[in-house]
Amino acid sequence: MTLIKSISGIRGTIGGNTGENLTPIDAVKFAAAYGTFILERNKNKENITVVLGRDARISGKMISSLVANTLVGLGIHVVDLGLSTTPTLEVAVPLEKADGGIILTASHNPKQWNALKLLNEKGEFLNGAEGELILAKAEADDYDFASVDHLGSYTKDSSYLEKHIQEVLNLELVDVEAIKKANFKVVVDGVNSTGGIFIPALLKALNVTCVELYCTPNGEFPHNPEPLKEHLTDISELVVKEKADLGVVVDPDVDRLAIISEDGSMFGEEYTLVACADYVLGRLGGGNTVSNLSSSRALRDVTEKHGGTYTASAVGEVNVVIKMKETNTVIGGEGNGGIIYPASHYGRDSLVGVALFLSHLANKKISCKALRDSFPSYFMSKNKIQLTPQIDVDEVLATMAATYKNEEVNTIDGVKIDFKNEWVHLRKSNTEPIIRIYTESTSQLNADTLAKRFIDEIQAVIA
């Protein structure tokens, strides 16, 4: 059990000891630190507002109540969306003209985890400097609560399911009529979280026949919530049984999107972004793209096919967004199925991803499998090594970089080693006590073999 403090917020397991796990006291401390940060950057403003939402985790209601009342105690007005998604909250913050937002979700982590993920007034994740300020405030217990006459207010707002869906439908490149005419049938795995509410509602608005699988938002995840192939056998089988056009899988907070083809095969998390980018670049006649260092080379290939420029960023949504703004990117994201479409907002959004993906299929009038086969064929292997406090991860990564110094080595985020026909990216996770090991090659066997080789080498260094 562990508590992880990072610039993007605080994440940990429920229960246990204060400072070691995500206990009620830790939730209050970090909510107070964030609220104080928001108050200090809006010193001359009245009626400071923060939007709050949560995924369907069992601990969500408890943590939400603690966070909301802490903010009220600081004199901040809270607009609570209740069961929501990360992208919905990102959309809601500027629409509410709020000063920030908190989404309570541990993303793809199992049900015993929860987290406070912190947003600015644009509905975007805080940057590194802002995150460090909040961590320092929490460490110093540096907050000043409001007197009884200056407490904040608390209101609930359940309208953002419809508002978010309408925002997606209004996007210029979302071809609503083409999707409606295509008569798609889609199976949805909502992993018993808020994706089970929001994705079916979007599909129904597009006249798509929706077959629901694990769409009861009770927080009892029926399988590991990270949308990887080995966790998705149930939906793969149901897509074939239902003779559906495709399957849609999201993580608990609905910012990662994976697609299952009509034959039950994985379209590939990496290729969700590739497909959406291919559609957007094709409709716009080109444009620039960004993804992180752990993402497939296929996005670069597709971007260059349309005459645009591809740029890689460090891993992490905030890093991708910064690079997207610097390069005037029309679409970007992360290879874990995270679609960031600036025409909507600067955040990973599975609702936008679904709408763009279906628009592409409807316009090309081909099957999901045929669309996947039209892209450059790369294969990835995603692995991890569990860490213990005794392991010096920086030393391990430095050793690996030195070992391969004669190859093309990038150290802006962990260590990425580019070989002629394949690459490996080694990095310490910001959200879990693990080293992530991502490889890509020209076949699955080659990618898996490369991954095993580096796992063995890293374990040898640790030993």
N, C-alpha and C positions, 0 to 999 in steps of 0.2 A: 504494500500500500504506500502511496506517495502523494506529495503535493508539489506541483510544478508551477513555479512563478516565472512568467515570461513577459515580454513587452506587449504581447497580444492579450494578456489577462492572466487568470489563475485557473488551474485545472487540477483535479485530484479525485480521490476515491472518497465516498461518503462514509462517515463514522470514524472512530479512532481518536487519536490525540490531536489537540490543537497544534498547528504548525507543522504537522506531519501528514495530515489528511485534510480533505475539504470538510471541515466541521462548520456548524452554524456560526461559531465565533470568527473563523477565517472568512466566511462569506460576508459577514457584517464588516469586518476590517477592510476588505478590499472594495466593497461597495462604498464605504465611507471615504476611502482614499480616492476612488474615482470621482465621487460626488464633490469632494473638496477640490479636486483638480478642475472639474467643470465650473464650479463657482468662482475659482480664482481667475480663470481665463475669461470670465464674463462679469467682472467686478461691477461694472456700471450698468448692468442690465437687470431689469426686474423680471419676475416670472420665469425663472430658469426651469426648463423642461427636459426630461429624459424619457425616452421610449423604452419599454421593457417587454421582452417576450421570452418564450421558452419552447424547447422541444417537448416530447411526451415522456421523458424519463420519469421514473418513479419518484425520484427526489426533487423533480422540478418545481412542484407546488410549494414545498417547504423552502427551497432556496429562493424562489421568487418572492415569497412573503417576507423573508428576511431582508432581501435586497431592496424591495419596494419601500418597506417601512424605515429602513436606514436612510434612504434618499429623502423620504418625507421628513425625517428627523433633522436633516440638514437644511430644510427649507426648500427642497426641490419638488416641483410638480411632476408626478409620474403618470404617464399614459401607458397602461398595461394592455398589450395585445393578447395576452393569454397564450394559448397554444398557437405557435407561429413557426416561421422558418427564418433562418439567417437572412436570406435575400429579401424576404418580406419586411423584416425589421429595417434592413438597409434602405428599402424604398420608403418606408414610413417616416424615418427621421426627417428628411428634407420636406416631405409633404406636411408634416406636423409643425414645420419650422422649429424643430426641437434643437437642443444644444448638445445632444449626444444620445447614445443608445447602448443598452446591454442586452445581449442575447444569451440565454442560459442554455448551454449545450456543450457536450463534450464530443461533438461531431461523430466520428466513426468509432470512438472508444466504447467498450462494453458498458452494460447498464449500471455497474457500480460507480462509474465515473460521472462527474458533472463539471461544469466550468462557467466562469463569467468571461465572455468575450466582449471587448470594449470598442465602441465606435465613437467617431467625432460627429460634428454637426452636419457633415455631408453624408453620413451613413456609411463611412469608410473606416476601416480599422486604423487604430492609432499608429503613429510611427514610433521608431525606436526611442527617440528622446522623450516623447510623451509617456510611453510605457515605463521608462526608467523613473520618471518623476512620480508616477503613481506607486510604483514598487517602493520607492524611498519614503513616501508618505505613509504607506502601510507599515513599513518597518519601524518608523518613528512614532506611530500612532498620532499623526499630525492632522487632527480634524477639530473643527469647532461647530458643535451642533446648535441648532436654532432654538430660540426661546419659544414658549408656548404660543405666543401671538404671531409667530413667523414660521410655523410649520408649513410644509408643502401640502399639496393635495394629491389625491389618488383617484384616477378614473379608469374605467375599463373601456376598451374600444375593440369590438369584434368585427369591424367593417373591412379590415385589411385583406381578408381572403379575396373578397370581390374586387377591392381596389387594385391589388397586385395583379390579379388575372386580367383586369381591364387594361392595366398598364402594358402588359405583355401583348394583348390583342391589338393594342393601338400602335405597336412598333411597325414602322414602314415596311420592313422586310419580312415580317410575319405574314405569310400569305393565307389569311383565314379562309377565303373562298376556296382556294385550291385544296386545302386540308379537308374542308367539309365535303368537297366533291369526291375525295379519294376513298371515302368510306373505310377508313382504317379501323382495325381491331387491335387493341393494345392491352397487354397484361402488365399490371403495375404491382411491384413489390415495394411497399412503403415501410418495411421493417418495423411495423407497429409503432410508428412515430408520426410526426406531422405531415410527412410526405404522403401518407395514406389519406389525408384530408385534401391537401392542396393539388397534388398531381391529378387525381380523378376529377376534381372540380374543373381544372383547366381543360382536360380532355373532353369533358362533357360540354363545355362552352364551345369546343371546336367540333362538336357532333361526332366525336370519336367513340366507338364502342369500347368500353373500359371493363376489363376483367380484373377484379381486385384480389390481391394476394397479400396477406399480412398488412392490412390497411386499417386495423383497429388501433387507435392511438393510446395504448395502455402502457407503453414503455417496456413491455416484456418482449425483448428482441428475440425472434424465433431462430435466428442464426447470427453469427458474427456480423455486426452491422457495417463492417467495411466492405464495400461492393466489389469484391474480387471474385474471380472465377470459382474458386474452391468453396465459396459460401453461397453460390447461386444455382445449385442444382435443381431446387424446387421450381423456380421460375422458368428455367431452361426447359424442363419437362412440360410445364403447363403451357408455354408458348406453342410447343408442338401439338399438344393434346387439343388446344383450343383453335388450332390452325390460325393463329394470330399473325399479324404482319410484323410485329416486333414486341419485345418486352422492355419495360422501363424500370430501372432500379435506382433508388436514391438512398443516401445515408440519412441518419436521424434528423439532421437539421437542413437537409435538402439543398446543399450547395455542391454536391458531387453527383454526377449523372453517368450511369452505365447503361448500355443498350445491349439487348439480346436479339440476335437475328432470327428470322422466321424458322430456321432449322434447329434452333436451340443453341447455336454457337454464340460465343461472346463476340460482339462487334469490337470490343476492346475499349477499356476506359480511355486509353491514350487517343483513340480514334474518334471519340465523341467530339472533342475540340477540333480535330482535323476536319471532320465532316461539316461541322457548323461553320468553320472558317472557309472551307471550299465554297459553301453556299453564299456566304456574305461577300467574299472577294469576287466571286463570279457575278453577283448582282451589281456590285459597285464598280466593277472593272478594275479591280486591284486594290491595294492598300497594304499597310504594314501590320505585322503580328508580333506577339511576344508570348513566350512560355518560359517556364523555369528550366534550370539545368537538368532536372531529372525527367524531362519530357521528351517524347519521341522526335527523331529527325524528320518524321513524316510531315509535321507542320511546316518546317523550313522548306521542304520540297514543294508542298502545295502552294505556299506563299510565293515562292519564286516562279512557279508555273503561271501564276496570275500577275507576275510583274512586280510584286511587292518585296519588301525587305523584312527578314526575320531577325529578331534579337532575343538572346537568352538572358534571363535574370536569375538572381539568387532565389532559392526556394522560399515560399511564403507569400501569401496573397498580397500583403502590403508591398513587398518587393516587386512583384509582378505589376501591380498598379502604378507604382512610381515609374517603372521602365516604360509602361504603356503610355503614360502621360508625356514622358520625355520624347518618345518616338512617334507621337501622334498615331497611335495604333487604332485600327477599326475593330479588331476583335483579338482577344488573347485569353490567357487563363493558365491552368495547370493540367498536366497530363493525368491527374487523378480523376478526370471527368469534370473539372471545374471550368465553366464557361463564363468569361467576363466580357460583356458586350456594352461598351461605353454609351451607345445610343439609348440604353436603358439606365444603367448605373454601373459604378466601378466596384462590383462585387460578384463573386461566383454565384450563379443563379441557374438552378436546374429547370425552373419553369421557362425561362428564356431559352435554355438549351433544348428542351423538348419542342418548343414552338418552332425554333429555327431548323431543327433536325427534321421534323415532319414537313416543314415547308420545302426543304431540299428533296425529300422523298417524293412529295406530291408533284413537284415541278419536273423532276427527272423521270417520273413514272417508271421507276425500277424498284426491285425488291431491296430490302435492307442488306441482304448478303451480297447482291450485285454492287451496291454502293460501296460496301467495304472492300470488295475485290478491285474496285477502280482506283484505290489509293496505293502508294508505294508500300511494300510489304516489309515491315520490321517487326521484330518480336522482342518482348521485354520480359524480364524476370525481376520480381520485386520481393526482396527478402530482408530479414532483420536479425540482428544479434542482440540478445538481452544484455543489459549492462548491470554491473554492481558498483557501489560507491568507490571501490578500490581501483577501478579501471581509469587510467588517465587517457581519455578519448582523444584529446588533442595530440598527445604523444603518439598514439596509435596511427592517427591520420597523417601526421608528419612523417612517420616511418614509411607509410605506404607511398606518399608523394615522393620521398627520396628514392625509394626502390625503383620507381618508374620515371625518374627524372628525364630519361631520354625520349619519352613519349610526350604527346601534347597534354600538359597538366594544367588544370584550372583550379585555383584555390580560393575563389571569392566566396564559396559556400561549401565547406567540407573539401573534398578532393574529387574532381572529375578527371578521368584519364581517357583520352580519346585515342583509340587505335584506328587503323585504316578502315575496317568494316564494322566496328563495334565500339562500344564505350561502357565504362562503369562509373557510377557516381556513389561515393561514400560520404555519408554525413550523419552527424548527431541530430536526432529528432529534437524539436523544440517542445514537443507535447508528451513524449513518452521516454522512459529510460532505455533507449535502444540506439544502435547504429543502423541506419537504413542502407541497404545495398541494392541499388538499381542497376541493371545491365540491359543493353539492347544490342541485338545482332541480327543477322540475316536469316536465322532460323530459331525456333524455340529451343532446340537442342543446344545450339551454340550459346544462346543467351543464358540458359540454365547452367551449362558447363562453365561459362565465364563467372557466373555468380558463385558457384560452388568453389571454384578456384580461389576467389577473393575471400570467401567466408573462411576457408581453410587457412589462408595466409594471415588473415586478421586474428583468428583464434590462436595461431602460432605466435604472433606478436604479443597478444595478451598473456599467453601462457609463459 
